[in-house]
Amino acid sequence: MSTVSSSNSSGDEPNKKPGVNSEESSHLLEATENGAKYGSRQAVKIIKTPVNDSANANARPQDQENLLGNMVHTSTENRSNTFPQYVAALAAAGGAFAAGTLLGWTSPAETDIVNEGNAYGFHVSSEQYSWVSSFMTLGAACVCIPIGFLINFIGRKWTMLLLVAPFVLGWALLIWAQNVIMMYIARFILGIAGGAFCVTAPMYTGEIAQKDIRGTLGSFFQLMITIGILFVYGIGAGLKVFWMSIVCGILPIIFGVIFFFMPESPTYLVSKNRSESAVKSIQWLRGTEYDYRPELEELHQTDQEIRKNKVNVLAALARPVTIKALCISLGLMFFQQLSGINAVIFYSEAIFEDANTGISSSMSTILIGVMQVVATFVSTMVVDKLGRRILLLASGAVMALSTTAIGVYFFMKDRNADSVENLGWLPVASLCIFMIMFSIGYGPVPWLMMGELFATDIKGFAGSIAGTINWVLAFIVTKTFKNLNESLGSGGTFWLFAGVTLVGVVFVFLAVPETKGKSLNEIQMELGGKRNASTMQPANGEPK
């Protein structure tokens, strides 16, 4: 605020620009800085309402142009420190790391539990083990809606800290299970903890991050899930299931200790009229030299608007903006789960064996985990540069081609195994490309956008609905995959997934908005059909 206003208030009257006094210059500069950082709604409002109408009327266009140029030049003056935001986002994603271990646990554990049958001292059939795997998705589906209310009641931070308890309890029951029923209960409880994190962590990250790095920080969630999966694949190759489970059970405790020192979401604190705590949170996240007042003012304005138009959950869900956001989020979750990701992972070991690569089954799963981690990391680097839409469109198109190629391979193999004797490279290459493209687009982006699309007053509940649908679909696809194989054949099943993925590409092209570089308020305005708030007007009130 100081560069322009101090030069104009130095007492040198002849050097003042005609028609633009120091007070107006200061107001305009502050408005532009606020708008550039937080969505420009305040900036638009202030610039559209000149401080001195008579002065504006006499202002020359060139002077106004110079003033706006000065504002653009100095709009980066109120810089914030982004490093603490990365720390908080990574700490929150520690819960995703723990969730990744329970997702990946079933693959290395199957050898000890089913194939060798001596891990627990009691027999577990293949059918029973499939339910051990699936109960996790049922637990996740059941918790998503209740957790939406808890998030708004005790806050994002304390909700995630509270989830350490079911994590530890679930792993303890799984480690010392005495029968299959205990394993079912353990996996169900672990699913509750993991599913709740899938709702809470993206919301927390979306609310603590500035808009220019929100995409990168939001992608940490999926990145840490893939790292968690890779971690359990790695330790599972060298440890028995008992010790592997103990290591996994320690991870949520480590997360809780680290995340305890992270701040609560400023958005939540403002909604609870805890402005002093919100200021401390903003300063922790942005740095003590950061001017928190513009951000705090916008948070208060948004909260006041929500309170003024406060309605019950059903009425909030019935708002056109919420319906549109919910359709987009549910659509992305639907196409994520029906892209064939579970089928590809299920067939990964068979694909590597058919290709005669000489890679063991445990090493093939580790290789897949490495590809997921690397590709998801690439996604975190480019999501705020390329945008969400382009990643979804590119990944969907390439994934459809990959599953089509895998379908061709298995179709030919089912008809004549000799015909694919020299085509082992085809499914391996298609598998690798599929996993890379899924991890770049359809893996992280639907969860990222879930934290961006909904208004604050309905975000917890609507995000919970999206999370519930995702886990229900995961359960349905997992349990019906065998039936699809029997009725359609392996080739036909992969072609079905390819067709659904192509429909998903069309859906993204027609319905999904680009949220890159937009504040949460701007996204709501765009979903509501209003002109983008960042389209500012110059000081004379004429359209740009």
C-alpha positions as CSV (number, residue, x, y, z in Angstrom):
1,M,0.0,0.0,0.0
2,S,2.9,2.3,0.7
3,T,4.7,2.8,-2.6
4,V,2.1,4.8,-4.4
5,S,0.3,6.4,-1.5
6,S,3.5,7.6,0.1
7,S,4.8,9.2,-3.1
8,N,1.5,10.9,-3.5
9,S,1.3,12.2,0.0
10,S,4.8,13.6,0.2
11,G,3.4,17.1,0.1
12,D,4.6,17.8,-3.4
13,E,1.3,19.0,-4.9
14,P,2.6,19.7,-8.4
15,N,3.6,16.1,-8.8
16,K,0.2,14.8,-8.1
17,K,-1.6,13.2,-11.1
18,P,-4.7,15.5,-11.9
19,G,-8.0,14.0,-10.7
20,V,-6.5,11.2,-8.7
21,N,-5.8,12.1,-5.0
22,S,-3.7,10.2,-2.6
23,E,-6.6,8.7,-0.8
24,E,-8.2,7.4,-4.0
25,S,-4.8,6.0,-5.1
26,S,-4.4,4.2,-1.8
27,H,-7.9,2.7,-2.0
28,L,-7.4,1.6,-5.5
29,L,-4.1,0.0,-4.9
30,E,-5.3,-1.9,-1.8
31,A,-8.4,-3.0,-3.8
32,T,-6.2,-4.3,-6.6
33,E,-3.9,-6.2,-4.2
34,N,-6.7,-7.8,-2.4
35,G,-8.4,-8.8,-5.6
36,A,-5.3,-10.2,-7.1
37,K,-4.8,-12.5,-4.1
38,Y,-8.3,-13.4,-3.1
39,G,-10.5,-13.4,-6.2
40,S,-10.9,-9.6,-6.8
41,R,-14.4,-9.4,-5.5
42,Q,-13.5,-6.6,-3.1
43,A,-11.4,-5.0,-5.8
44,V,-14.2,-4.9,-8.2
45,K,-16.5,-3.4,-5.6
46,I,-14.1,-0.6,-4.6
47,I,-13.0,0.3,-8.1
48,K,-16.5,0.5,-9.3
49,T,-17.3,3.0,-6.6
50,P,-14.8,6.0,-7.1
51,V,-13.8,7.9,-4.1
52,N,-14.0,11.3,-5.8
53,D,-16.6,11.3,-8.7
54,S,-15.7,14.9,-9.8
55,A,-12.0,14.1,-9.8
56,N,-12.6,11.0,-11.8
57,A,-14.7,12.9,-14.3
58,N,-11.7,15.2,-15.0
59,A,-9.1,12.5,-14.9
60,R,-7.3,12.0,-18.2
61,P,-7.4,8.4,-19.6
62,Q,-3.6,8.4,-19.7
63,D,-3.4,9.2,-16.0
64,Q,-5.9,6.5,-15.2
65,E,-3.9,4.1,-17.3
66,N,-0.7,5.0,-15.5
67,L,-2.3,4.6,-12.1
68,L,-3.6,1.1,-13.0
69,G,-0.2,0.3,-14.3
70,N,1.4,1.3,-11.0
71,M,-1.2,-0.8,-9.2
72,V,-0.3,-3.9,-11.3
73,H,3.4,-3.2,-10.6
74,T,3.0,-3.0,-6.9
75,S,0.2,-5.6,-6.5
76,T,2.8,-8.2,-5.4
77,E,3.9,-6.1,-2.4
78,N,1.8,-8.0,0.1
79,R,3.6,-11.2,-0.5
80,S,2.9,-14.2,1.8
81,N,5.2,-17.0,2.8
82,T,4.0,-20.2,1.1
83,F,6.4,-22.6,2.9
84,P,4.2,-23.0,6.0
85,Q,1.2,-23.8,3.7
86,Y,3.3,-26.6,2.2
87,V,4.1,-27.9,5.7
88,A,0.5,-27.8,6.8
89,A,-0.7,-29.5,3.6
90,L,1.9,-32.2,3.8
91,A,1.1,-32.8,7.5
92,A,-2.6,-33.2,6.6
93,A,-1.6,-35.5,3.8
94,G,0.1,-37.7,6.4
95,G,-3.3,-39.1,7.1
96,A,-3.6,-39.9,3.4
97,F,-0.3,-41.8,3.7
98,A,-1.8,-43.9,6.5
99,A,-4.9,-44.4,4.4
100,G,-2.7,-45.6,1.5
101,T,-1.2,-48.3,3.6
102,L,-4.6,-49.9,4.4
103,L,-5.5,-49.7,0.7
104,G,-2.3,-51.5,-0.3
105,W,-2.2,-53.9,2.6
106,T,-4.4,-56.6,1.0
107,S,-2.0,-57.3,-1.9
108,P,1.2,-58.3,0.0
109,A,-0.8,-59.8,2.9
110,E,-2.7,-62.3,0.6
111,T,0.4,-64.5,0.2
112,D,0.7,-65.1,4.0
113,I,-3.0,-65.3,4.7
114,V,-4.5,-67.2,1.8
115,N,-1.7,-68.8,-0.3
116,E,0.4,-70.1,2.6
117,G,-2.4,-70.0,5.2
118,N,-0.3,-69.7,8.3
119,A,-0.3,-66.0,9.1
120,Y,-3.2,-66.1,11.7
121,G,-3.4,-69.7,12.7
122,F,-6.9,-70.1,11.1
123,H,-7.9,-70.8,7.5
124,V,-9.1,-67.9,5.3
125,S,-10.6,-68.8,1.9
126,S,-10.2,-66.7,-1.2
127,E,-13.9,-65.7,-1.0
128,Q,-13.5,-64.7,2.7
129,Y,-10.4,-62.7,1.8
130,S,-12.3,-60.8,-0.9
131,W,-14.7,-59.7,1.8
132,V,-11.7,-58.7,4.0
133,S,-10.6,-56.4,1.2
134,S,-14.1,-55.1,0.5
135,F,-15.2,-54.3,4.1
136,M,-12.8,-51.4,4.0
137,T,-14.7,-49.7,1.2
138,L,-18.0,-50.4,3.1
139,G,-16.6,-48.7,6.2
140,A,-15.5,-45.7,4.1
141,A,-18.9,-45.4,2.5
142,C,-20.7,-45.4,5.8
143,V,-18.7,-42.7,7.4
144,C,-18.5,-40.0,4.7
145,I,-21.9,-38.4,5.5
146,P,-21.6,-38.4,9.3
147,I,-18.1,-37.0,9.1
148,G,-19.5,-34.0,7.1
149,F,-21.4,-32.9,10.2
150,L,-18.5,-33.6,12.6
151,I,-16.2,-31.4,10.4
152,N,-18.5,-28.4,10.9
153,F,-19.0,-29.1,14.6
154,I,-15.5,-29.6,15.9
155,G,-13.4,-28.3,12.9
156,R,-11.2,-29.8,10.3
157,K,-8.1,-30.2,12.5
158,W,-9.7,-31.9,15.4
159,T,-11.7,-34.2,13.2
160,M,-8.5,-35.5,11.6
161,L,-6.8,-35.9,15.0
162,L,-9.8,-37.7,16.3
163,L,-9.5,-40.2,13.4
164,V,-6.2,-41.5,14.8
165,A,-8.2,-43.5,17.4
166,P,-10.2,-45.7,14.9
167,F,-7.0,-46.1,12.8
168,V,-5.1,-47.5,15.8
169,L,-8.1,-49.6,17.0
170,G,-8.6,-51.1,13.5
171,W,-4.9,-52.1,13.1
172,A,-4.8,-53.6,16.7
173,L,-7.9,-55.7,15.9
174,L,-6.3,-56.8,12.6
175,I,-2.9,-57.6,14.1
176,W,-4.4,-59.8,16.9
177,A,-7.4,-61.1,15.0
178,Q,-8.7,-64.5,16.4
179,N,-11.1,-65.3,13.5
180,V,-12.3,-64.0,10.2
181,I,-15.1,-62.0,11.8
182,M,-12.5,-59.9,13.7
183,M,-10.7,-59.3,10.4
184,Y,-14.0,-58.0,8.9
185,I,-14.6,-55.7,11.8
186,A,-11.0,-54.4,11.8
187,R,-11.1,-53.6,8.1
188,F,-14.5,-51.9,8.5
189,I,-13.1,-49.7,11.2
190,L,-10.0,-48.9,9.2
191,G,-12.3,-48.0,6.3
192,I,-14.1,-45.6,8.5
193,A,-10.8,-43.8,9.4
194,G,-9.6,-43.8,5.7
195,G,-12.9,-42.7,4.2
196,A,-13.2,-39.9,6.7
197,F,-9.7,-38.6,5.7
198,C,-10.8,-38.6,2.1
199,V,-13.4,-36.0,2.9
200,T,-11.6,-34.0,5.6
201,A,-8.1,-33.6,4.2
202,P,-9.0,-32.2,0.8
203,M,-11.3,-29.7,2.5
204,Y,-8.7,-28.6,5.0
205,T,-6.0,-28.2,2.3
206,G,-8.4,-26.2,0.0
207,E,-9.2,-23.8,2.8
208,I,-5.6,-23.1,4.0
209,A,-4.0,-22.6,0.6
210,Q,-3.8,-19.5,-1.6
211,K,-5.4,-19.9,-4.9
212,D,-2.2,-19.9,-6.9
213,I,-0.9,-23.0,-5.1
214,R,-4.2,-24.6,-4.1
215,G,-4.0,-27.2,-6.9
216,T,-0.5,-28.3,-6.0
217,L,-1.3,-28.6,-2.3
218,G,-4.6,-30.3,-3.0
219,S,-2.7,-32.9,-5.1
220,F,-0.6,-33.9,-2.1
221,F,-3.6,-36.0,-0.8
222,Q,-3.5,-38.4,-3.8
223,L,0.3,-38.3,-3.9
224,M,0.6,-39.4,-0.3
225,I,-2.0,-42.2,-0.8
226,T,0.1,-43.6,-3.6
227,I,3.3,-43.3,-1.5
228,G,1.4,-45.1,1.3
229,I,0.5,-47.9,-1.1
230,L,4.1,-48.1,-2.4
231,F,5.4,-48.1,1.2
232,V,3.3,-51.1,2.2
233,Y,4.2,-52.9,-1.0
234,G,7.8,-52.4,-0.2
235,I,7.8,-53.5,3.4
236,G,5.4,-56.4,2.5
237,A,8.0,-57.8,0.2
238,G,10.4,-58.3,3.2
239,L,8.1,-58.6,6.3
240,K,5.6,-61.1,7.4
241,V,2.0,-59.8,7.6
242,F,2.2,-59.5,11.5
243,W,5.1,-57.1,11.5
244,M,3.9,-55.3,8.3
245,S,0.6,-54.5,10.1
246,I,2.4,-53.3,13.2
247,V,4.4,-50.8,11.1
248,C,1.2,-49.6,9.5
249,G,-0.5,-49.2,12.9
250,I,2.3,-46.9,14.1
251,L,1.9,-44.5,11.2
252,P,-1.4,-42.9,12.3
253,I,0.2,-42.1,15.7
254,I,3.1,-40.4,14.0
255,F,0.6,-38.4,11.9
256,G,-1.3,-37.3,15.0
257,V,1.8,-36.1,16.8
258,I,2.9,-34.0,13.8
259,F,-0.5,-32.6,12.8
260,F,-1.2,-31.6,16.4
261,F,1.0,-28.5,15.8
262,M,-0.7,-27.4,12.6
263,P,-3.3,-24.6,12.6
264,E,-7.0,-24.9,12.2
265,S,-8.6,-23.7,8.9
266,P,-9.2,-19.9,9.0
267,T,-12.5,-20.5,7.2
268,Y,-13.8,-22.7,10.0
269,L,-12.6,-20.3,12.7
270,V,-14.3,-17.3,11.1
271,S,-17.5,-19.4,10.8
272,K,-17.3,-19.9,14.6
273,N,-16.7,-16.2,15.3
274,R,-13.2,-16.9,16.5
275,S,-11.5,-14.0,14.6
276,E,-8.5,-13.8,16.9
277,S,-7.7,-17.5,16.3
278,A,-8.3,-17.0,12.6
279,V,-5.7,-14.2,12.5
280,K,-3.2,-16.4,14.3
281,S,-4.0,-19.2,11.8
282,I,-3.5,-16.9,8.8
283,Q,-0.3,-15.5,10.1
284,W,1.0,-19.0,10.8
285,L,0.2,-20.0,7.2
286,R,1.3,-16.8,5.4
287,G,3.9,-15.4,7.7
288,T,3.9,-12.6,10.4
289,E,4.8,-9.9,7.9
290,Y,1.8,-10.7,5.8
291,D,-1.1,-8.2,5.9
292,Y,-3.9,-10.5,7.0
293,R,-6.7,-7.9,7.0
294,P,-7.8,-8.2,3.4
295,E,-8.1,-12.0,3.6
296,L,-9.8,-11.8,7.0
297,E,-12.3,-9.2,5.7
298,E,-13.2,-11.4,2.7
299,L,-13.7,-14.4,5.0
300,H,-16.0,-12.4,7.2
301,Q,-17.9,-11.1,4.2
302,T,-18.4,-14.6,2.9
303,D,-19.5,-15.8,6.3
304,Q,-21.9,-12.9,6.7
305,E,-23.5,-13.7,3.3
306,I,-23.9,-17.4,4.3
307,R,-25.4,-16.4,7.6
308,K,-27.8,-13.9,6.0
309,N,-28.9,-16.5,3.5
310,K,-28.7,-19.4,6.0
311,V,-30.9,-22.3,5.1
312,N,-31.1,-26.0,6.2
313,V,-29.1,-28.7,4.5
314,L,-31.9,-29.7,2.2
315,A,-32.5,-26.2,1.1
316,A,-28.8,-25.6,0.6
317,L,-28.6,-28.8,-1.5
318,A,-31.5,-27.6,-3.6
319,R,-29.7,-24.4,-4.7
320,P,-28.9,-24.5,-8.4
321,V,-25.2,-23.8,-7.7
322,T,-25.0,-26.7,-5.3
323,I,-26.8,-29.1,-7.6
324,K,-24.5,-28.2,-10.5
325,A,-21.4,-28.6,-8.3
326,L,-22.7,-31.9,-6.9
327,C,-23.4,-33.2,-10.4
328,I,-19.9,-32.3,-11.5
329,S,-18.3,-33.9,-8.4
330,L,-20.4,-37.1,-8.5
331,G,-19.7,-37.4,-12.2
332,L,-16.0,-37.2,-11.7
333,M,-16.2,-39.8,-8.9
334,F,-18.3,-42.1,-11.1
335,F,-15.9,-42.0,-14.0
336,Q,-12.9,-42.3,-11.7
337,Q,-14.1,-45.6,-10.3
338,L,-15.5,-47.0,-13.6
339,S,-12.4,-46.1,-15.6
340,G,-11.1,-49.7,-15.0
341,I,-8.5,-48.8,-12.4
342,N,-9.4,-51.8,-10.2
343,A,-9.5,-54.2,-13.1
344,V,-6.1,-53.0,-14.3
345,I,-4.6,-53.5,-10.8
346,F,-6.3,-56.9,-10.4
347,Y,-4.8,-58.1,-13.7
348,S,-1.4,-56.5,-13.2
349,E,0.4,-59.6,-12.0
350,A,-1.1,-61.8,-14.8
351,I,-0.1,-59.2,-17.4
352,F,3.5,-59.2,-16.2
353,E,3.6,-63.0,-16.1
354,D,2.1,-63.3,-19.6
355,A,4.8,-61.0,-20.9
356,N,7.5,-63.3,-19.6
357,T,9.3,-60.3,-18.1
358,G,10.8,-62.4,-15.3
359,I,9.5,-59.9,-12.8
360,S,8.0,-61.6,-9.6
361,S,4.5,-60.7,-8.5
362,S,5.7,-58.7,-5.5
363,M,8.2,-56.8,-7.7
364,S,5.5,-56.1,-10.3
365,T,3.2,-54.5,-7.6
366,I,6.2,-52.4,-6.4
367,L,6.8,-51.3,-10.0
368,I,3.2,-50.2,-10.3
369,G,3.4,-48.3,-7.0
370,V,6.5,-46.5,-8.2
371,M,4.8,-45.5,-11.4
372,Q,1.8,-44.2,-9.5
373,V,4.0,-42.1,-7.1
374,V,6.1,-40.6,-9.9
375,A,3.0,-39.7,-12.1
376,T,1.1,-38.3,-9.2
377,F,4.1,-36.2,-8.2
378,V,4.2,-34.8,-11.8
379,S,0.5,-34.0,-11.5
380,T,1.2,-31.9,-8.4
381,M,3.8,-29.9,-10.4
382,V,1.6,-29.2,-13.4
383,V,-2.0,-29.0,-12.0
384,D,-1.7,-25.2,-11.3
385,K,0.0,-24.6,-14.6
386,L,-1.9,-26.8,-17.1
387,G,-5.2,-26.7,-15.2
388,R,-7.7,-29.4,-14.1
389,R,-9.6,-29.8,-17.4
390,I,-6.6,-30.5,-19.6
391,L,-5.3,-33.2,-17.1
392,L,-8.8,-34.9,-17.0
393,L,-9.3,-34.8,-20.8
394,A,-5.8,-36.0,-21.5
395,S,-5.8,-38.8,-18.9
396,G,-9.3,-40.0,-19.9
397,A,-8.5,-40.2,-23.6
398,V,-5.3,-42.1,-23.1
399,M,-6.8,-44.4,-20.4
400,A,-9.6,-45.4,-22.8
401,L,-7.0,-46.3,-25.5
402,S,-5.0,-48.3,-23.0
403,T,-7.9,-50.3,-21.7
404,T,-9.0,-50.9,-25.3
405,A,-5.6,-52.3,-26.1
406,I,-5.6,-54.5,-23.0
407,G,-9.1,-55.7,-24.0
408,V,-7.8,-56.6,-27.5
409,Y,-5.0,-58.7,-25.9
410,F,-7.3,-60.7,-23.6
411,F,-9.9,-61.1,-26.3
412,M,-7.3,-62.6,-28.6
413,K,-5.8,-64.7,-25.8
414,D,-9.2,-66.2,-24.9
415,R,-9.9,-67.2,-28.5
416,N,-6.4,-68.4,-29.3
417,A,-3.5,-68.2,-26.8
418,D,-0.9,-68.8,-29.5
419,S,-2.0,-65.6,-31.3
420,V,-0.7,-63.4,-28.5
421,E,2.6,-65.3,-27.9
422,N,4.6,-62.4,-29.3
423,L,2.3,-59.6,-28.0
424,G,3.2,-59.7,-24.3
425,W,4.6,-56.2,-24.6
426,L,1.2,-54.8,-25.5
427,P,-0.6,-55.2,-22.2
428,V,2.5,-54.3,-20.2
429,A,3.0,-51.1,-22.1
430,S,-0.8,-50.4,-21.9
431,L,-0.8,-51.1,-18.2
432,C,2.1,-48.7,-17.5
433,I,0.6,-45.9,-19.7
434,F,-2.8,-46.4,-18.0
435,M,-1.4,-46.2,-14.5
436,I,0.7,-43.1,-15.3
437,M,-2.2,-41.2,-16.9
438,F,-4.7,-42.2,-14.2
439,S,-2.3,-40.9,-11.5
440,I,-1.8,-37.6,-13.4
441,G,-5.5,-36.9,-14.0
442,Y,-8.4,-39.0,-12.8
443,G,-6.6,-40.1,-9.6
444,P,-5.9,-36.8,-7.9
445,V,-8.2,-34.2,-9.7
446,P,-11.6,-35.4,-8.6
447,W,-10.6,-35.3,-4.9
448,L,-8.9,-31.9,-5.5
449,M,-12.0,-30.4,-7.2
450,M,-14.3,-31.8,-4.4
451,G,-12.7,-29.3,-2.1
452,E,-13.1,-26.4,-4.6
453,L,-16.6,-26.7,-6.0
454,F,-18.9,-26.3,-3.0
455,A,-19.9,-23.3,-0.9
456,T,-18.7,-23.2,2.7
457,D,-22.1,-23.8,4.3
458,I,-22.7,-27.0,2.3
459,K,-19.1,-28.1,1.6
460,G,-18.9,-30.6,4.5
461,F,-22.2,-32.4,3.6
462,A,-21.9,-32.2,-0.2
463,G,-18.3,-33.4,0.0
464,S,-19.4,-36.3,2.1
465,I,-22.0,-37.3,-0.4
466,A,-19.3,-37.3,-3.1
467,G,-17.0,-39.4,-1.0
468,T,-19.8,-41.8,-0.1
469,I,-20.6,-42.4,-3.8
470,N,-16.9,-42.9,-4.6
471,W,-16.5,-45.7,-2.0
472,V,-19.9,-47.3,-2.9
473,L,-18.8,-47.4,-6.5
474,A,-15.4,-48.9,-5.5
475,F,-17.2,-51.6,-3.6
476,I,-19.6,-52.4,-6.4
477,V,-16.9,-52.5,-9.0
478,T,-14.7,-54.7,-6.8
479,K,-17.4,-57.2,-6.0
480,T,-19.0,-57.4,-9.5
481,F,-15.7,-57.5,-11.5
482,K,-15.6,-61.3,-11.3
483,N,-19.2,-61.5,-12.6
484,L,-18.4,-59.1,-15.4
485,N,-15.5,-61.3,-16.4
486,E,-17.7,-64.4,-16.5
487,S,-20.5,-62.8,-18.6
488,L,-18.5,-60.5,-20.9
489,G,-15.1,-62.1,-20.9
490,S,-11.9,-60.3,-20.0
491,G,-11.7,-58.5,-23.3
492,G,-15.3,-57.4,-23.1
493,T,-14.9,-56.1,-19.6
494,F,-12.0,-53.9,-20.5
495,W,-13.9,-52.6,-23.5
496,L,-16.8,-51.7,-21.3
497,F,-14.4,-49.7,-19.0
498,A,-12.9,-48.0,-22.1
499,G,-16.4,-47.0,-23.3
500,V,-17.3,-45.5,-20.0
501,T,-14.1,-43.6,-19.9
502,L,-14.8,-42.1,-23.3
503,V,-18.2,-40.9,-22.0
504,G,-16.2,-39.4,-19.1
505,V,-14.1,-37.4,-21.5
506,V,-17.2,-36.0,-23.1
507,F,-18.6,-35.2,-19.6
508,V,-15.5,-33.3,-18.7
509,F,-15.4,-31.4,-21.9
510,L,-19.1,-30.3,-21.6
511,A,-19.7,-29.9,-17.9
512,V,-16.5,-29.5,-15.8
513,P,-15.3,-25.9,-15.4
514,E,-11.7,-24.9,-15.1
515,T,-10.8,-23.9,-11.5
516,K,-7.1,-23.1,-11.9
517,G,-6.1,-19.8,-10.5
518,K,-9.6,-18.9,-9.2
519,S,-10.6,-18.1,-5.7
520,L,-13.3,-20.2,-4.1
521,N,-15.7,-17.3,-4.4
522,E,-15.0,-16.9,-8.1
523,I,-15.7,-20.6,-8.6
524,Q,-19.1,-20.2,-6.9
525,M,-19.9,-17.2,-9.1
526,E,-19.0,-19.1,-12.3
527,L,-21.1,-22.1,-11.3
528,G,-24.0,-19.7,-10.7
529,G,-23.7,-18.3,-14.2
530,K,-22.4,-14.9,-13.2
531,R,-19.6,-13.1,-14.8
532,N,-16.2,-13.9,-13.5
533,A,-15.4,-11.7,-10.5
534,S,-11.9,-11.1,-11.8
535,T,-13.2,-9.2,-14.8
536,M,-12.5,-5.8,-13.3
537,Q,-13.5,-2.3,-14.6
538,P,-11.3,0.7,-14.7
539,A,-11.8,3.6,-12.4
540,N,-14.0,5.6,-14.7
541,G,-16.6,2.9,-14.6
542,E,-16.4,2.0,-18.3
543,P,-16.1,-1.7,-19.2
544,K,-12.6,-2.8,-20.0
